[in-house]
Amino acid sequence: AAFKRAPVTKYSSQTQFSAKFRSVFKEFPYFNYVQSQALDDVLYTNKNFVACAPTGSGKTVLFELAIVRLLIEASDAWHNVRAVYMAPIKALCSQRFENWKQKFGPLGLNCKELTGDTEIDDIFEIQDAHLIFTTPEKWDSMTRRWKDNCLLPSVSLFLIDEIHVVKDKTRGATLEVVVSRMKTMHSYQLAVNPESKASTRFVAVSATIPNIQDVSEWLSDESGPATCLEMDETHRPVKLRKVVLGFPCGSNQNEFKFDLSLNYKMANVIQTYSDQKPTLVFCSTRKGVQQSASVLAKDARFIMSLEHKQRLMKYANSLLDAKLRDLFICGIGYHHAGMDVSDRKLIEEAFTVGDLPVLFTTSTLAMGVNLPAHLVVIKSTLHYVGGACEEYSEADLLQMIGRAGRPQFDTTATAVIMTRSQTKDKYTHFLSGIDSIESSKMYTNMGPKMIQTESEKKIEVQVCMKLDDSMPKLDKCGIETKLQELCLKNLNSLASFNLITMDEDINIKPTETGKLMARYCVAFDTVKQFSMVTGTETLPELVRKLCCSCKFSDVQLRVNEKKTLNMLNKDKNRTTIRFPMEGKIKSNDMKVNCLIQAQLSCIPIQEFGLIQDTGKIFRNGNRVSRYLTEFLSHHSKSNFSARLNSLILAKCFRAKLWENSPYVSRQLERIGQATSLKFLKGGLNTFCTHCVCIYIYIYIIIINIPRYSLSTAEISVTVNLMNFQELVSKQTAPDHHYVTLIIGDCDNNVVFQQKILNTLLSKSGSWSKRIEVTRAPKGEELSVHLISSEYGQWSHSPCLAVIKLAIMAFWMFRYHLVSLVGKIGVMKRSVSQSNFTSYLSNLKMRNERLCETPVKRLKVRILTVKGYMYITQKI
């Protein structure tokens, strides 16, 4: 019926796609009431749209209708068709990606998933995508510099799932900023080109938006607020019965013991309310999930046919988790973010088809992931946030309750809340007092994320909805005044840390440090923390400081992980981390520190939850460590030690190895931990001893230019790539690779720092620079370091060059680094001895021809060590 109403004559060129459009919705022989009410606004207009409807009412179809509208409006080739689907968790993005790839893929639409679990890191890798599936955090990092690419302006449709997350303390601010940025981008395009018809349509849905009008105003455009559709529980496709059970909690019984006691009540609750149909139990912690499942396996037995048991046995044989495998045979499973991805997908499949009677999970599964059940049980209304125990919000409870009911199987469903007797009445009436959705932490949004042009002179910030309820009720002018006060307060804080400059007329410009903060998506708290770097920090001190970054605040220390972490930290019988921490592991930052060092030391970690946390830490740590390096380069010149160690740390994060790790072969393609260990046992612990195809030979020449001065001297630094002609045809290193030359004096001052791109050396084979050096009171030695941007063991050990003022001195050392990964098994090419000797002879001859100086000449001695030639010096 919808397609019959479409203006076919206007879109006659789309006739060939009409049949395919119908096939997209062939599984929906008719629209339900909610979808019918939204049809006209979603499919036949381009208005922004917000829907609040119960879980299971078909809100996803509204997104699909909006995509169809986009296709109808687009040109035949669909070159400029681009839609973004954004959901708060990766599992929801993956689920929608798999579903829509099957639906829209046959139409010729290319789908790309862009989350923390994918390997796509560059905006240009999704240029050919029509449908992009992403999370707020990932889209935020990909769109910080939207003016530098042509992809974002072509986003015509922005789909926001679970928009109520804007209220979330940790994720809400990012979602808010991303939506504001997309609106700012649209406004900027119209300002630059008023005749353009470029626009971005927003379609947002959720099951819990009590103040939908505020969201509508936030998503407004030139034509006014977004169109609203609000449906209450009476339009729920499956009628829901809600039950609140109160259990006694003694005065000497803490929350942990109370939660544990509920495990032994679970069998009776499931037997009473499940009607022998699939049951979903929400627990507060990962450990609680496993404990509850284990207790139920002892207390309950499910009636299953022989065929059903055989199907469960087949599932169990494919599981990697041994504990889960034993439970699965009993008809019980558990699901949380710390599990292997393959196990999670298998669990979801078994529960969806009804083969798994009971599934225990954490609250994250309630966030729109399509695993409905006949019975939903919320075991305890308390959960842990940042190490503290607090009540679930009413929105969270509604999300979990919303999983009850399977429209394709049930006409009724049941949700049970298990809580303390003291709070039973509160949850019996909780539906009547739902919190409004409000703007998240405004301070997070106030970073110098995008200060555009001189004509705009403003920070990208759009405050959504309304102020906190704790503030007095204000009219529109009062709210505007209050917002200006908050903005000014936070702008002053940014200016106090040199992130922006601001004059009396509130003309705002970002500083270099502010631009770095935006480029690397670093929070303001992290900037404040790094501002306290003294400049003399050692490598372990920088690791500790980085671990305290708020970027790792979501990495929680769990009780069952402490034993493993303490063994990694200190154990006489095992290999431990390089820089052990004092005492036991008792905080989140100590856990982060331990996992970072374990990864860099190539120490095996057996628990999948810790492996997953390590992956998350390194995804963020790689970015934060690079920010620290560039931040220090703009911060001060009296921080040579900290700058040098930050360069080494950033390289370690990139390589996932310590800078002098014997497991250097891990950086080679298709070399895992087992093979690397075999190499190590065979004595192959450096790139010099490995069979790699092509080397890059780099030599540095430092010459003290004759100049008579008591306070300064001038040196010439030359970096030579000896085999650059060979590498022109056989280059295997990536173009973005570079080495950093950093020179410091005895007073911890940075004399010189320069990035030298691999492409630059490959073109000319040489790079040189004259540098003026000021004499340091503590000594005349210069520390010279050449550090690879990403490869471990490719920075030479510290070298000292003695610079005598007004004296011509000659000094040279050999440095080599491996061009990225040749084929394994190809013998290393030997250095041309004759060419090398000839090169040294020429240098020595030039040195002897220089005029005599009033002091003793530099003596040059040639040594041969393990087949390589070195030059040493004596003065």
N, C-alpha and C positions, 0 to 999 in steps of 0.2 A: 504493500500500500504506500509505503514511503517513497519508493522509486517511481510509482505511477504519478505521484504528485509533483515529482521533480520536473523542472522546465526542460524537457528533452530537446525541444527545437533549438533552444539557446546553446545547448551543449552537444550539438549533433556530432561534433568531432570526437566526443567521448563515447559514442555508441558502442564501439568495439569493447569498451571496458564495462558496460552496463551489466552484462551477464556475470562478469567476475565480481562486480560489486555485490550483486545479489548473493553470490556464493559465499561471500565473507560472513553473511548473516544467515546462512542456510540452517544453522543449528537453532535459530530463534524463529519458529514458525509464527510467532506473534510477539508484540511488545507487551510487557507488563504495565501496570498502572503508572509506576514511577517513570519508566522509559517513555510511555505515551505522553506524559505531561511535559517531558523535556524535549520531545522530538522537534517541535516547531522552532524552538530557540537554538537548539544545537545544530540541526541539520540544515535549516533554511535561513539562518542569519549568521553573521560573523561576530556577533556580540560576545563579550566575555561572559563566562557562565560559572556559577557556583552552585553545587548541589549538596544537600545534607539529607541522607536517606539511610535507613537501617542496613546493617550488614546483610548481604545476600539478596539485596533488592535489584541487582543488576547495574550498578553504577559504572562498571567497566565498559558496558555497551555505550554509554554516553561518550567516552573517550573515542571509541571506534566510530561512532557517528560523526564526531568532530573531524576525524581523519578523513572519512569519506567526503565530508564537505570540502576539506582542503584539496582533495584530489579532483573533485568536480570543478572547483574554481581554477585549478592549475592548467598550465599548457599541456599539449599532448606529450611532450618529451619528459615532463616532470623534472626538468633540470633544477628548478628552484623550489621543489617541494622538500621541506625539512621540518620535522616535528620532534620535540623533545618530551620524553616521558620521564618525570622525576618522582622518585619514591624515597622514603626515609631510610630504608634498609636494603642491602644488596640482594637478599633472598627474594624480595618482592620484585626488584628489577629483573632478576634472572627468570623468575616465573613468567612475568609479562613478556620478556624477550622471547622465550621459547614458544609461548602461545601465539604472539603476533607474527613471529617469523613464519609460522605455518599458515597463518591467515593471509597476511599481506605479501609474503614472499612470492607466491605465484602471480601476483599482480605486477611484479617487477620492482617492488620496494626493497631496498637494501637496509637491513637492520643491524645495528652495532650496539653492543653492550659496553658501557663506559663506567666501571666501578672500581673499587679497590681490589677486586678479585681478578680483574682483567689486566692484560699486559699492554693495553693501549695507554700511552702516556702523553701523546702529542695531539693537539687539536687538528693537525693536518692529516692524521691517520683516519679521521672520520669524515673527510671531505666528501666522500662518495656515499655517505649514509643518508637515507631518507628519514629513518626513524632511529633516534638515539635514546638509549635507556640508561639513566644515570642517577646518582645520589646528589643531594645538595652539596656535600663536601667536595665531590669530584668535579661537579660543574662549576663550583666556585673557583677552584684552582685552575680550571681550563679557560675561564672567561675573564680573568683579572685584566688581561691586556687585549680587550675585544677590539680596540681600534686598530690593532696591528694585523688583523686577519679578516678575510672576507667571508668566513663561514657563518659567523653569528648573525649578521644582518639578514641572512636568508632564512632564519628560524621564524616560520610564520605561525606555528602552533606550539603552545607550551602547556603541557598536561601535568597537573600537580595532584598526585595521589596522597591521601592522608594529610591534608593541609592543616589539620588541627595540631600537627607536630610543631607548628610555629610557636606554640606555647612552651615547648620543651626547653629546659634550662640549658642543655648541652647542644642540642641540634637545631633548636628553633631559630637562633640568631643567624645561622648560616643560610637556612631556607629563606628567611626574610631578606637577607642581603642579596641572594641570587635573584629573587623575584624583582626586587627594587632595581637591580642592575639591568635586567631585561627591559624594564619599563624606561629606565634612563636611556638605554641604547636606542629605544624606539623614539623617544622625545628628541634625542640628539640628531637622529636621521631626519626627522621632520624639520628641525631647526636649520640644518645644513641645506636640505633640499625640500622646500615646502611643497613642490609639485609632485614629489614622489608619493606613491600610494603604499609605501612599506608600512606594515603593521604586524604586531605580534598578538595573536589571540590567546587568552588565558582561559583554560577550563580546569576547574578545581573541584575535587569531591572529598567527602569524609562522612563517616557515620556519626560523628560527634562535633557539631558546630552549633552551640546554643545561640551565639550572637552572629548569625550568618549575615546580617545587614552590615556589620562592621567589616567583615571580610569582603563583602560586595563593594564597599566604598574603597577599600584598599586596592582592589583589582579593577578600579575604574579606568576609563580611557576618555578620549575627547567627547564621546557621546554620552558619558555619564557612568554611574555605577554598573557593576556587572549584574546580569540577570540572576535572580535567586530561585532556587527550588528547594523547599523544605518539606520533608515528609517525616511524620512521627512513626512510632512503633506500630500503629494500627495498620500501616501499609507493609508490614513485614510479611514476606511470603510464607514463612513458617512461624506459627504462633509459639511464643516463648513463655515458659513458666519459670519464674525466678524463686529460688529458695535460699534463705539465709539460716545457717546452722551455727549456734553459739556453743562453744565448749569452755569449760572452766579453766582458768589460768591462775594458779596460786601466786601469792605475793613473792614467794621465793623461787618462782619459775621464770627464768628469763625468756626472751623471745626465741632464742635458738632452741631451747628445750621444749617450748610450746610447739614450735614448728615441727620438731621431731616427733612429738606425741601425736600429731595429726596423721602421721604415716599409718598408725595402727587403727585409725578410724576409716581409712580410705576404702578398704574392702567392703565394709557395710554400706557406705555411701554409694559406691558404684553398683552394688547388687540391688539397692533400693530404687535408684533413679535411672539406670542405664537402659533398662528394658532389653538387655542383651544386644545393644547396638554400640557403635564406636564411641569411645569416651576420650576426651581430651582433658588432661589435668595440668594446670599451670602452677609452677613452683617458683620460688623467689630466687634460687641460686642454681648453678650447674650441679654442685655437689648434692643439693637437695633433690634435684631431678633424679639422680642416680640412686640415692638412698631410698627415695619413695618407691621407685620401680623395684628395687631389691626386696623391700618389705612386702610389697603387694604380691610378688612372685611366691612368697612363702605363705601368705594368708589367703590367697584366692585361687580358684581353679575355674577355667572357662570351658563351657561345653562346646567342643569343636569336633567336626567330623574328621574322619581319617584323611580325606582329600584336603581339608583345610590345614591339618597338621603337616601334610606333605608340602603344601605351598609355603608354610612358614619355615620349614626345614630348608627349602630351596633358597629362600631369602637369607636365612641365617648363614648358609655356606658362603655367601658373597660378602658378608660383613667383615670389616677389618678389626673392629673392636671386639675383643674376646668376651668381655663382660656382657656387652649388648647381645652377642650371639647366643649366650646361655639364656638370657631373659626372653629373647625373641621366640624361642621354641615354646615358651609358656604363653605366648600371645601378648607380651608386654614389651614396649620399646620406650626409648627416651631420645630426645632431640634438643640440641643446644648448639650455640655458635662455636663451641670448642671442639666439635666433632669433625672428622674427615668429611670432605664435601661429598664423596661417593656414598658414604654411609648415610648422610643426611638425605640425599636424593632417593636412596633406596627406601628409607623409612617413610618419606613423604609418599612415595608410590604405593607402598603397602597399605598405608593408612587411608589414602584416597580411595582405593578400590575396595576397602572394607575388610581386608585380610588381617589387619592388626587391630585387636579389640580395644586395647588401651595404650595411649601414648602420653608420656610425661614430658613436659617441655617448659622452657622459660617464657617470660612474658613477651619476648621479642617476636615470637611466632604469631602473636595476636595482631601484628601490624600488617594486616591485609593479606598475608600469605594464605592461599586458598586451601586450607585444611579443615573444613567444617566437620563437626561431630554432632551426634544426637544429644550427648551430655557433655557439658563443660563444667569442670570443677576448679574453683580458685582456692588452692590450699594456702590459707593464711592471707590476710590483707596487708601484711607488712613485707617490705623488700628492702634490700640494701643499696644505698646510693652513696658513693664516695666513702664507703666503710661505715656509714651510719645507717641505722634502721629507721624507716619512715613508712607511713601509710601510702598505699597506691592512690593516685589521683582518681577522681571519678571518671575522667576521660579514659584512663588506662583500664579501669574496671569494665567500662562499656565496650572497649575494644575486645577484651577477653571474652566477655559474655556474648559479644556479637558473633563469635565463632560457632555458637550453638545453632544447629538447624541446617539440614541438608535439603535444599529445595527439590532436588531430583529424587530424593528417597523418602523424606519425612513430611508430615503435615504438622507435627508438634515437636518441640525440643525443650530441654531443661537446662537451666544454669544454677549451680549450687555454689554459694560463697561460704567457706568455712572460716570463722573468725572467733574471737574471744567473746565470752558471754557479755562482757562490759560494753562491747561495741556492736552487739547484734542489732539493737534498735536503730543505730546510726545507718547501718547498711540496708536495713529493711526499707528505709525512706530515702535512700541516697539519690534515687532518680529525680526527686523534686528539687534538688539543689546543685545542678551541674554548674561548674565554673565556666565563666566566659573565657574565650580565647583572646589573649592579649599579646602585645609585642614582647619579644624576648629581650635579653639584655641589650639595652641601647648602647652601652659602652662598647660592646663588641662590634656593633655596626659602625662605630664612629671612627674606625681606623682610617688612615689616608689611603683608602683602597683605590680610588679613582678620581683624582682631581684633574679635570679634562683640559679645557682651554682657558686662555686669558680672559675671553669674553664671558665664560661661565663663572669662574672663580668660586667654585663651590665644591663641597665634598659630597660624594655619592652617599646619600642617606635619606631614606624615606621611612618615616615612623608610621607603623600600621596600627589600625584600630584605635585603642584608647589608652589612657594612662592607668596606672595601677589603682586598684580599688581602694587602697589605703589612703590615696590622696583625696582631698575634699572634692565634691562634685563641682565641676567648673563648666562654664559655657564655652562656646567655640573660641572666643577671644582669650579666655583664661587658659584654655588648653594650649593655644598657640604661644602664649607668653611663657607658659611652663616649659614647653618644648624648646623654646629659644634659650631659656636659662640652662636647661640640661645640655643642649648642644654647645653653648658657650663654655660651660664648665668642663666638658670633655675635650673641647678644642684646646683650652688652656693646658690641660694635662698632656695632650699630644705635643703641644709646643714646648712644654717644659722638658721633654725628652728629645727635642730637636728632630721631631718627625715632620713637623710643618712649621712654616713661618706665617705670621699673621700680624697685620698692622691694625691701626685704630678703626679703619673702615671695614674690618673683617675680610680683607682681601687675603685669600689663603693660597699658599703654594707648598707643594711637598718638597721636602729636602731629599738628598740622596738616600739617607737612612730610611725615610718614610717610603720612598719608592721601593727600596729593598724589602721592607716589611710587606708591602702589597705584592711584590713579585713572587715572594716565597711563601705567601699566605701564613705569616707568623703573627701570633696573637700579641696584643699589647703587653700582657703580663710577661711574655717571653722576652720582649724587647727590654722591659725594665730590668729583668734578671740579667741579661747579657750586658746591660749598661754598667753593671757593677764589676765587670772583669778588670782586674788590676793591670794585666799585661805581662805578668810573670808566670802565668799558670802553666803547669806541666800537663802532659797528655792525660793522666788519670784524673787530674783536677777538672779539666775540660769535660771529660766524660761524665763526671758527677754533676757538673753544672748543667749539661745538656739533658741529663736524665730528669732534672727537676722541671723541665719545660712543661707547660700546660698541654702541649700537644700529646703528651703521654698520659694525661689524667684519666682517660678511659681504660687504661690497662690496670685492672684491679688485682690485688694480691689475694689469692684464695688460700684457705687453710690447708687444703690438700696438696698445695704446690710447695709449701714451705720446706718439706723434707728434701725434695729434689733440688730446690734452689740453694739450700744450705750445703748440700753435697757439692754443687757446682762451685760454690764460694770457697769452701775449705774442706778438704778431705785428704788424709794422709795416704789413703789407698787408691786414689783416683787422680786423674789429671784435672786440675782446677783452673779457674780463670786467672789471668795475668796479674791483675791488681785486686787482690781479695779485700773485702770490706770488713771492718771491725764488727764483731758481734754477729747476731743472727739476722737473717733477712726478715724485716718486720714492717716495711713500708713499701708503697707502690714504686717510688723512685729507686729503691734498692733492688727491687725485682727487675725493673727496666735495665739498670746497670748490669746486673748479673746476666741477663739474657743477651745484652749487647756484647759483653765480653765473651760469653760462651760461643756466640756465632763467629766473632772475629778470631777466636782460638780454635775453631773447628771442633768443638767438643759436642758429641752427639747428645741431643735432647730427645728423650723417648716419648714424653707425653705430648699428644697432639694439641691439647689446649695451649701449652707453652710454645709449641712450634708456630701455632697460629698467631699468638701474641708477638712472637719474634718477627714474623713477617710484617705485622702491622707497625711494629716499632721501627723497622728498617725502612718502610715506605715513608714514614714521617721523618725519621732521623736523617735520611739522605738529604731531604730538603732543608731541615733545620740546621744541619752541619754546614751546608753550603752558605746558608744565610749568615751563620756565625763567622765564616771566613771573610765574606765580603763586608760584613758589619765592622769587623776589626780593622779591615784595610781602610775604612773611612773614619774610624774612631780616633786613632792616635798613632803617632810614629814611635812612641816609646813602649811598644808592645811586641817586640820581635819574637820573644819566646812564645807568647800566646798565639801570635799570628802563624808562626811556624807549626806549632802543634795543632792549630785548627786546620791548616792545610793537610796535615797528615791524617787527622781524624776524618775529614771529609772524604779523603781518598780511601780510607779504611771502610767507611760506610758504603762507598760505591763498589769496592772490590769484595766486601764482606770478609775481609782478612786483615790481620795486623800487618803493618808495613814491612816487617821482616819475618813473616810467617813461613815456616818450612813447607806449608801446604800450598805453595805457590801454584801448583798445577791445577788447583780448583778453578782458576780463571780461564783455563782452556776449555774449548767447546767439547761437550759431552764427557767431561771428566767429573765424576762424582766423588763422594767421600771415600768409598772403598778403593777406587783406583788411585786416588791421590795418596792414600795411606800406603799402597803398594809401592808407588814411586818413592815415597819418603823412606821406606825400609830399604829400598834399593840404592839409596844415596842420592836420588834425584830431588834435591830440595831447593834448587835455585833455577832460574831461567837459563843460566849459563850451562847447566848440566842437562837440561831438557832438550829433547829433539823437537825443535821448532823450526819453521821454514825460514823466516826472514828476521834479521835483527836490524835495529836502528842503532848506528854508532854515533854517539854525540861526544864531542870534545869541547871543553871550555878553556879558553885562554884568557887569563887576567894579566894585564900589563900595567905597571905603574908608569904613567906618562911623566917624563922629567919636567918638573916645575918646582922652583925653589920657593917654598912657603912654609911658615911655621905652624899654621893652623889647618890648612886644607891640602888635599892631594887630588889628583885626577887619575882615574883608572879607566882602562878600556876593557870591556867584557865582550868576548866573542863566543858564540855557540855555533859550532860547526857540525853539520850532519854529513859525515864522511861518505856514506853510500847513498846519497839522495838520488843519484841517477839510476841506480838499480831499483830504488823504491818507486820511481815514476811509473814503471810498467808492472810492478808487483806489490803495490801498496795494499795492505790489508787492514791498517789501523783506521778507525772512523775519523771523518773529517772534524768532528767536534772535539777530538782529543787534543789536549794541550799540556805543556809542562810549565810549571811556575818557577821562575828564578827568583830567589829571595836571598838578600845579603843583609847581614846585621853586624853591628859592632859590639864592643865590650860593654857599652852602657845600655844594652837592650834596645837600642834604636834601630829602626829599619832603614838601612842605607838605600836599598833599592828593591823593588818588587815588580815583576813583569810577567804577564802571561804570554807564552810563545806558542802559537797554534801549530799543530802538526802540519797543516796544509802550507803554512808559511815556510817552514824548514824544508818541506818536500819540493817547493818550487825553486828556491834559490840555494838551498844547502847551507845557508849561513845566516846568522843574525848577530848584530853587534851594537854596542851602545857605549858612549863615553859618560862616565858618572863622576861627579865631584864628591869627594869624601871629606867630611869634617873630622878632625882628630878627636878621638874619645879620650877623656881623662884617665880612664881605667886601663887602657892598653891600645895597641895598634893592630890587633888581630881583627880580621873580618871573617865571619862565618858564612860560608857559601853553600847554598842548598838548591838542588834542581829536583823538583817533585812532580811526578805524573799526576794528572787530575783524577785518575780512576783505577790505576793498576797497582796492586801491592808489589813490594820488593823492587819497584822501579824508581826509587829515589836513592841516591847514593848516601853513604854515611857522612856525617858532618865533616867538612873540610875547612881548614883554616888557611887564610892567605895573609901573610904579614906585609902590611903596607908601610914602608919607610918613607916618611915625608921627604921630598926632594931627591929621592933615590930611585933609579930605574931598577925595578925588580921584575923577574919573569917567573910565572908559575903556571903550571898546567896539570890537569888531572883527566883521567879517562872516565867516561860515564856511558853506560849502555842501557838501553831499554828495549823491550821486545815489542815489535809491531804486532797488533792484535791477532793472535791465534792463527797460526798456520796449521797445516795438516799434521796430525800425530803420526810419527813413524818416519818422517822425512829427516834425514840427517842434517844437523846444523851446518851451515856454511862457515868455513873457516875464514879468519881475517887474513887479508892479503898482507903477508909479512913485509914484502918488499915495498909496497906502497906506504905502509905505516912507517917503516924505517926511513924511507925517503922523505916523508912529510916531517918527521922529527929532525932529520939532518938539515933540511931547509930552514926550519925554525932556529936551530942551533947556530947555523951560519949567519943568519940575520942578526941574531943576538950578539955574536962576536964582533960584527962590524960596527956596532953602535959605539959612540964615543965613550972614552973612559970617564968615570965619575969619581969624585973625591974619596969614595969609600971602596971597600973590598967588593969585587964583582961576585955575582951570584954563580954558584957552581951547580951544574946540571949533571945528574947521574942517571943513567938508564938502567932499569932493572927489568928482569923477566920473571914473572910469577905465574905458574900454571898456564904457560903458553900465551899470556897477555903481557903487554909491555906497559910500564908505568914510568913516570918521571918523578923523581924526588928532588928536593932542593936543600941547599945549605947556604947560609948567608954568613 
